[in-house]
Amino acid sequence: MDFAKTTMAFEGSRVTLHTMEDRDATEQYVGWLNDPEVNRYLGTKHATIQELRDYIGQKDLQPNALFFGIFLKQDGMHIGTVKLEPIEPEKKCATIAVLIGEKTCWGKGYAAEAMQVLIDWCFRTLGFDEMNLGVIAKNAAAIRAYQKLGFREVKRDLGYVRYGDELHDQVWMTLTCPA
Ligand SMILES: CC(C)(COP(=O)(O)OP(=O)(O)OC[C@H]1O[C@@H](n2cnc3c(N)ncnc32)[C@H](O)[C@@H]1OP(=O)(O)O)[C@@H](O)C(=O)NCCC(=O)NCCS
């Protein structure tokens, strides 16, 4: 399986996903990544439109990554991103990461819905056995969303990430394909 230069779209009940394009690198998206409330538990603390364009282009060329925008079906508003990377067909697993950048859209289950669409595709279409993710232990909202999807903690690395002066623990979570 080689996902380089692959264009894909998915539909959930309230959101659509489509692979990110150059035109999706907007001021709005840059604004999310530069917002301390949004980037509190992210590795990225600052971004420019050009950096986003480069990142989208880089993901597009990678054989083992798919990077999607999350859009509201009702009005087409871009509210976040969800990424599969790495996709590991030989191990029948993929790692997933999500960002809901529009703060007015937090707490409405959009992260879980967007992830569920890709999890279903990985399990049902690709025949994968497992989905993995990593999250900062203090990111309670993210952990809650992942638990609701069935992810369970499998490992915890103490002091794994440094943001400024603070060291954060990292939680690794796994979801196994239901039999
Ligand atoms: C974390 C994030 C992905 C959650 O997305 P979301 O669409 O708001 O998540 P959901 O609505 O599916 O679920 C959030 C759950 O956490 C709960 N929650 C919200 N804030 C919380 C907090 N501070 N402590 C504990 N739980 C919290 C919500 O009540 C909800 O649970 P419920 O449905 O049982 O009420 C989103 O806020 C986000 O993208 N934040 C910025 C980037 C980020 O941190 N990404 C994750 C990196 S691993």
The ligand as an SDF file (V2000), in Angstrom:
LIG
                    3D

 48 50  0  0  0  0  0  0  0  0999 V2000
   -8.9510   17.3860   22.6600 C   0  0  0  0  0  0  0  0  0  0  0  0
   -9.9070   17.4860   21.4790 C   0  0  0  0  0  0  0  0  0  0  0  0
   -9.3720   16.6060   20.3640 C   0  0  0  0  0  0  0  0  0  0  0  0
  -11.2780   17.0030   21.8960 C   0  0  0  0  0  0  0  0  0  0  0  0
  -12.1430   17.1410   20.7940 O   0  0  0  0  0  0  0  0  0  0  0  0
  -13.7250   17.2620   21.0040 P   0  0  0  0  0  0  0  0  0  0  0  0
  -14.3850   17.1540   19.6910 O   0  0  0  0  0  0  0  0  0  0  0  0
  -13.9850   18.4630   21.8240 O   0  0  0  0  0  0  0  0  0  0  0  0
  -13.9480   15.9410   21.8450 O   0  0  0  0  0  0  0  0  0  0  0  0
  -15.3170   15.2370   22.1920 P   0  0  0  0  0  0  0  0  0  0  0  0
  -16.4140   16.2430   22.1870 O   0  0  0  0  0  0  0  0  0  0  0  0
  -15.4240   14.0340   21.3060 O   0  0  0  0  0  0  0  0  0  0  0  0
  -15.0360   14.6990   23.6760 O   0  0  0  0  0  0  0  0  0  0  0  0
  -14.4930   15.5070   24.6720 C   0  0  0  0  0  0  0  0  0  0  0  0
  -14.8440   14.8980   26.0230 C   0  0  0  0  0  0  0  0  0  0  0  0
  -13.9670   15.4380   27.0120 O   0  0  0  0  0  0  0  0  0  0  0  0
  -14.7350   16.0860   27.9940 C   0  0  0  0  0  0  0  0  0  0  0  0
  -13.9280   17.2260   28.4670 N   0  0  0  0  0  0  0  0  0  0  0  0
  -13.8180   18.4540   27.9310 C   0  0  0  0  0  0  0  0  0  0  0  0
  -12.9430   19.1850   28.6590 N   0  0  0  0  0  0  0  0  0  0  0  0
  -12.5070   18.3700   29.6580 C   0  0  0  0  0  0  0  0  0  0  0  0
  -11.6020   18.5430   30.7340 C   0  0  0  0  0  0  0  0  0  0  0  0
  -10.9520   19.6730   30.9230 N   0  0  0  0  0  0  0  0  0  0  0  0
  -11.4070   17.4950   31.5660 N   0  0  0  0  0  0  0  0  0  0  0  0
  -12.0320   16.3130   31.3750 C   0  0  0  0  0  0  0  0  0  0  0  0
  -12.8990   16.0840   30.3550 N   0  0  0  0  0  0  0  0  0  0  0  0
  -13.1320   17.1220   29.5180 C   0  0  0  0  0  0  0  0  0  0  0  0
  -16.0170   16.4880   27.3280 C   0  0  0  0  0  0  0  0  0  0  0  0
  -17.0470   16.6970   28.2810 O   0  0  0  0  0  0  0  0  0  0  0  0
  -16.2600   15.2530   26.4660 C   0  0  0  0  0  0  0  0  0  0  0  0
  -16.7170   14.1440   27.2270 O   0  0  0  0  0  0  0  0  0  0  0  0
  -18.2840   13.7800   27.3290 P   0  0  0  0  0  0  0  0  0  0  0  0
  -18.7700   13.5520   25.9300 O   0  0  0  0  0  0  0  0  0  0  0  0
  -18.2980   12.5450   28.1580 O   0  0  0  0  0  0  0  0  0  0  0  0
  -18.9580   14.9480   27.9580 O   0  0  0  0  0  0  0  0  0  0  0  0
  -10.0300   18.9600   21.0030 C   0  0  0  0  0  0  0  0  0  0  0  0
  -10.4010   19.7570   22.0930 O   0  0  0  0  0  0  0  0  0  0  0  0
   -8.7450   19.4890   20.4160 C   0  0  0  0  0  0  0  0  0  0  0  0
   -8.4390   19.2350   19.2770 O   0  0  0  0  0  0  0  0  0  0  0  0
   -7.9650   20.2550   21.2060 N   0  0  0  0  0  0  0  0  0  0  0  0
   -6.7500   20.9090   20.7470 C   0  0  0  0  0  0  0  0  0  0  0  0
   -5.7040   19.9760   20.1280 C   0  0  0  0  0  0  0  0  0  0  0  0
   -5.4650   18.7210   20.9060 C   0  0  0  0  0  0  0  0  0  0  0  0
   -5.2250   18.7550   22.1220 O   0  0  0  0  0  0  0  0  0  0  0  0
   -5.5040   17.5940   20.1950 N   0  0  0  0  0  0  0  0  0  0  0  0
   -5.2550   16.2750   20.7630 C   0  0  0  0  0  0  0  0  0  0  0  0
   -3.7990   15.9810   20.7610 C   0  0  0  0  0  0  0  0  0  0  0  0
   -3.5030   14.3400   21.3620 S   0  0  0  0  0  0  0  0  0  0  0  0
  1  2  1  0
  2  3  1  0
  2  4  1  0
  2 36  1  0
  4  5  1  0
  5  6  1  0
  6  7  2  0
  6  8  1  0
  6  9  1  0
  9 10  1  0
 10 11  2  0
 10 12  1  0
 10 13  1  0
 13 14  1  0
 14 15  1  0
 15 16  1  0
 15 30  1  0
 16 17  1  0
 17 18  1  0
 17 28  1  0
 18 19  1  0
 18 27  1  0
 19 20  2  0
 20 21  1  0
 21 22  1  0
 21 27  2  0
 22 23  1  0
 22 24  2  0
 24 25  1  0
 25 26  2  0
 26 27  1  0
 28 29  1  0
 28 30  1  0
 30 31  1  0
 31 32  1  0
 32 33  2  0
 32 34  1  0
 32 35  1  0
 36 37  1  0
 36 38  1  0
 38 39  2  0
 38 40  1  0
 40 41  1  0
 41 42  1  0
 42 43  1  0
 43 44  2  0
 43 45  1  0
 45 46  1  0
 46 47  1  0
 47 48  1  0
M  END
$$$$
